[in-house]
């Protein structure tokens, strides 16, 4: 489901300031988001999950 093409389409469809949040914190996931133009950060996860990913579109 999460492919570079999907991330690029999401980026294009998202308004500036839009945010994408996922429980996925895998490195390849974050690299694909960055390649599509998203700004990516690691955030604390809920109980039982060490971290999550938050990405946003600036422009």
Secondary structure, DSSP 8 states (H G I E B T S, - for coil): ---HHHHHHHHHHS-TT-EEEES---HHHHHHHHHHT-EEEEEE-STT--EEEEEE---
